[in-house]
Amino acid sequence: MGDFKELLNEAKKQIKEVSVQEVRDKLNPDNGFTLVDVREGDEWEQGHLDKALFLPRGFLEVKADKTLTDKNQPVVVYCAGGVRSALAAKTLQDLGYSNVYSMRGGFTEWKNNGFPFVTPEKVGKDQMARYSRHLRIPEVGEKGQLKLLKSKVLLVGAGGLGSPAGVYLAASGVGTIGLVDYDVVDESNLQRQILHWTSSVGIPKVDSARRTLFEINPDVKVRTYAVHLDASNILDIMQDYDVIVSGSDNFTTAYMVNDAALLLKKPVAYSSIFRFEGQASTFIPYAGPCFRCLYATATPPELAPSCDEAGVLGVLPGVIGLIQATEAIKLLLNLGTTLSGRLLVYDALEMSFRQFKLRRDPACSACGPNAHIDLKSIPEFVCAVQTASAQG
């Protein structure tokens, strides 16, 4: 022990130590200092200083240059009681860091003074198996899964497109899913709307969907809105959600969702389906085109087939709805490249995907520089699909 004490005392002679009060008052990230926690993982998980970097003492020499890239940056190192941090500060100085401090008394002294700290959130032990495949993906990991569990996605429609999107968003662990649909389950829905079962016929779609989503993942909170979206309720319903998944089969709701999303600055994962064809895009308010840039006017009623007349291949909503769910997760986790500025068109008969570039319309009545959004002015259109050919 004598040798270790001598080593520690020698290290302390060559470094600068500061009190927990000094760190709280001035030697902190708000004043340009970097905090480095050199404790072990289990200690870190029990609590740490806010905005601190986690760099265990055993990996300091190996990872310091990647974690602390500026050797002139002032750094405060701390551990549990001030011993490991003193040795770590000496090591950093030997590695060429010019402005290093060790926090005397460490995290124990910090807590004993009643100073604030944060406790890292973790995926619960009972959730580790369910989300294990996400946790293994570096781009998602525990941080991403926790974000999903905190996220809120609103599904406009609990039918053909909302069904696969809802199933996979729930399975992925999106914490809160809202369902907007005022319809009841009809036997003709069962060919494609996988949220609903034969026993669901005759009951509200939102109630049927809630039952299914809970069976898929009891972690998910499901909010239901058995209402017709209109100017009187859409802002109140949408305002609490992070992403909107729009799968409406009529222009009235599509325009309503678009305009409300622009007012609230909410991203929309959009899609529609027709017989053997589906299309999808993502509308990010003011960062790319919106739905009205794509369809400035609705299809004339005489050219718009009704939902019953148009028909749709039963498996088609599965393909397109999963594209929407993928876009929603990418938006929530800020991953990859979304479909913003692109219209993706799928042809099931040809088994092909085509892309069309979309641009913001400077004359757009919703997102253009002279736009004026009035939700009450959106007219009622007949039930109509939107197809790529409708653009001309």
N, C-alpha and C positions, 0 to 999 in steps of 0.2 A: 504493500500500500504506500510505503514511503516513496517509491519511485513514481507512482501515479500522482501523488500529491505534489511532488517536485515538478513533474511535467505540467500539471494544472497551474501551479503557482507561476511557473515560468511563462506559460501561455498568457496568463492574466497580466503579467508585467508588460507584455508586448502588444496588448490590445486595448481598446477603449470600451469600458463598461458604462452603461446608462441605466437609470432606474425605470421602473414601469411607469412612473408619473411622467418622466420626460418623454417616453414613447407615446403615451396617451396625449400629451399636450402639444408636442411639436415634431417628434421624430417618427412620423407616421405617413402613410400613403397620401393623405390629403396635402401634405407639405413636401411631396416629392421623394419620400423614402420608400424603399422596398423592404417589406417584412418577409423573413424567411423562417419557416418552422422546420427544425431539423429533428423533430421527434419521430417516433415510429407510427405506422399507419393506425394502429388501434388507439394511440393517444390522440392523433389528429381527429379521429372520428368522434371522440368524446367532447371535442370543442377546440376552437382555435381563434386567433385574432382575425378580425374581419379584413379581407383583402390580402391575407398572407399567402405566400407561395409554399407549397408542400415539397420539401427536399430533404428526405431523411439523411441523417449524418453518414450512414453507410454508403450512400450514393453521391456524396457531396463532390468528391474529386472527379467522378465520372461525368456527372450531369451539370456541374456548375456553369460551364461555358455555354451550354445550350439554354439553361434556365435564366442565367444572369449574363446577358450578352454585353452589357456596358460595364466595364470594370471601373469606371469613375462614378457610377451611380451609387449614392449612399445607401447602405444596407444595414438593417438591424436584424440580427440573428437571435432566435430564442429557442429554448427547449423547455423541459419541465421545471428545472430548478436553477439553471445557469451554468451547469458544468459542461454539458455537451456543446452548448452555444459558444462558450469561451474557446473550446478547442476548435470548433468549426470556424469561428472568427479568425483564429490564428491560421487555419488552413487556407481560408479565402485570401488572407493577406499574402501568404506564401505563393498563392496562385496569381497574384498581381492585382487584386482588388484593393483600391486605395482608400476607401472610405467605409470601413466596416465597424459595426458596434455589436456588442453582446448585451442582451437585456438581463440585468442582474435579477436573480430570483425567479426568472422564467415565468411560464404560464401559471404555475402555482401561486406565485406572488401577485400576478395580474388578477386572478380570480379572488384571492383573499382580500384584495382591495375593492372588490365589487365592480370592477371595470367590465364593460360589455364584451361578449365574445359570441361566436356563432357556432352552431352545431351542424355539421354536414348532413344533408338529407340523404337517405339511402333507400334503395328498393328493399322492401321488407323481406324477411327470410321466407315468409309464406308466398312471396311473389317471385322469388328467384327462379324457380323451375318454369313458371308460366312464361316469363319474359327472357329466358336464358338465351334464346337465339338472337334476340335484339342486343343483349348485353355483350355478346361476342363480336358484334359488328363495331369496329372502331368509330365509325361515323355516328353511331347511335350511343351504344354503351349505357352505363348507368345514368350519366347526366342527361342523355337524350330520353331515356325511358322515364325518368322523373319528370322531365318537361312534358312528355305525352300525358302522363298521369294527371298533370295540372291543367292540361289544355281543354278547351271547350270547342266543339264543332257542332254547327247547326245543319241538319239535313232538311232541306226544303223539299218535302215529298218523301213518303215512306212506301213508295211503289217499286217499279222496276229498277230504277237507278239507285234510289235510296237504300234498297235492300242489300245489294252486295257491298255498297260503300259502308253502310252501317255495320254489317257483319264484320268486315275486316278492320274498320276503325275501332270497334269494340274489342276485337281479338287482339289488336295491337296495343291496347291499353290507353286509348284516349279517355281521359278521366270523366268528362261530361259530354254527353251527346244529347242534343235537342232534336226533337222530331216535330215537324209541322205538317199536318195533314188532317183535313176535316172529313175525309171519306171513310166508308166502312169497307171491310174485306168482302169482295165478291168472288164467286167461284172462278170467274174468268181471270182473276188476278194470279191464281196459283200456278199458272203455266210459267211464270217468270219472276214473281215477287217472293223471293225466298225467305223473307222475314215472316211470312204468314203460312199457316198450316191449314189443313182441311177443317180442323176444329175451330179455326179463327173466323170462318165465314159468318158474316152478319155482325161482327163486333168492330168497333172503331180501329182503324189501322194503327193509330199511335199506341193503343193498348196492346194489340197483338204484337207490334214491333218491340215494345218495352219488355214483354214477356220473353221474347226470343233473345234479345240482347242481354238480358240478365242471365239467361241460361248459358250464353256464350262466355260472359265474363262478369261475375258479380262485383268486380272492382268498379265497374262503370256506373256512374249516376246517369239516369235517363230522365230528361225533362220532356213532357209532352204538351203539345199545343194543338188541340182539336179545333182549329179555327181556320177560317179563310183569310189569308194574308191580304191586308189592304192598308190604306194610308193611315188608318186609325191605330193599327197595332204593330206594324212591321218594325218600326224603329225601336220600340220597347222590347220586342222579342229578340232582334238581332244584336242589340248593343252589347250584350254580355258575352258574345262568342268571339273566338279568335279567327276562325275560318268558316265560311259559308259554303256548303255543298249544294249546288242548285241543279235539280233534275226535273224541273217542271216541264209539263208537256204543253204549256200555253204561253203565249206572248205576254199576256197581262202580268202573270206572276214573274216571268223572266225579266221584264222591264222593271217591275216593282222591286225585285231583289237587286238588280243592277243599280238602280238609282239610290236605294237605301244604303247599299254598300258603299257607294261613292260618298254619300253624306257622312257615313260613320267611318269611312276609310278602312273597310274590311275586305280582305281578299276573297274572291269567289272562284271555286272550282266548278266550272260549268260543263254540262254535257246535254246532249239530246240524242234520241234514237228514232229510226224510221225503217220499218220492215227489216232489211238486211244491212242497214248502214247506221253508223253512229259517229258522233263528232264530239270533241272535247277541247276546251281551252281553259286558261286561267287568267282571270282579270284582277290585276293589282291596281287599285285606284291611283290614277295620275302617274303611275310608273310605266303604264302600257295602255293598250286599247281597252275599251270597255265593251259590253254587250251591244250597246247602241252604235258603237263604231262598226261593229260587224253587221248588225241589222238595224239600220236607221229607222226603217218602217216595218210594220208587221206584214206578213203575207196576206193578201186580200182574202176575205172570207170565202169567196167562190173558188179559190185555189187551195184552200186549206182543208185537208181531210180531217174529219173528226177522229178522236182517239180510237173509237170503235171501228171506224172504216179503214183506218190506215193499217193496222195490224203490225206485229213485230215478232221476229224470231225469238223464241223463248230464252236462248242462251245469250243473245246480243247484249242485254243490259248487264250481264255479268262481266263481259269484257270492258265495256265503257265505264260502268260503275267502279270497277277496280282501278281504272285510270284516274278517276276522280279521287278515290281514297288515297292513291299514291301521291297525287298532287297535294292533297291536304296535309299528309304527313311531311312531305318535303317543305311545305310552307311553315308548318309548326316547328320543324327542326332546322330550318334554313339550310337545306341540303340540295345539292345538285342544281339543275337548271329547270325551271318550271316551263309550262306551256304559254306563259305570258308572251304575247306577240306572235303566237302561232295557233293555227287551227289544225288539230289532228283529226283526220277523217279515216274511219275504218270501214272497209267493205268486206263483209263476212263471206260473200259468194266468191270473191276473188282472193280472199285471205290476204288483203293488202292494207297497208297504211300509207296515207299521203299527207303531206303537210302543206299548208298555205300560210304565207307570211301575212300578218295583220299589223296594221299601223294605226296609230291614233288619228282620228279624223278631226282636223282643226275646226271643222264646222259642227262637231258632235254636240247635240243638244243637252247631253248629260255631263261630259267631261271636257268639252272645249272651253276656250278662254271666255266665251260669252254665254256659257251654259247657265241655265236657270232651272233647277230641279223643283218640280211641284208634284209630289206624290199623288195628290188628289186629282190631278189632271190626266192621269193614265187611264185610257179608255178600256172597257171590257172587250176582249177579243174572243172569237170562238176558239175552241180547243184546236190547237194547230201545232204541227211539228215544225222544226227548223232544220232545213237541209242545206248542204253545201251549195247545191244548185240554185238555191233561192237567192244567192248573191249575184247571180248572172255570170 
